[in-house]
Amino acid sequence: MFGWIGKLARNARGATAMEYGLVVALIAIGLTAGVSTLGARADALWHGASTRVAGAIG
């Protein structure tokens, strides 16, 4: 299984493909972390607004 990865790494085109793959993976990890943080903040924002509206209605 790992034999083809070694061949790919020794090949210049394969090395470039692996580099692009790593860049895409890092971007995906960054986007996942960012969306997760943004989602938590949005949830807190809407929860706070909901609490204030419920308190105002009474």
PyMOL commands that set and color helices and strands:
alter all, ss='L'
color gray80, all
select helices_A, chain A and resi 3-10+12-57
alter helices_A, ss='H'
color red, helices_A
deselect
rebuild
show_as cartoon
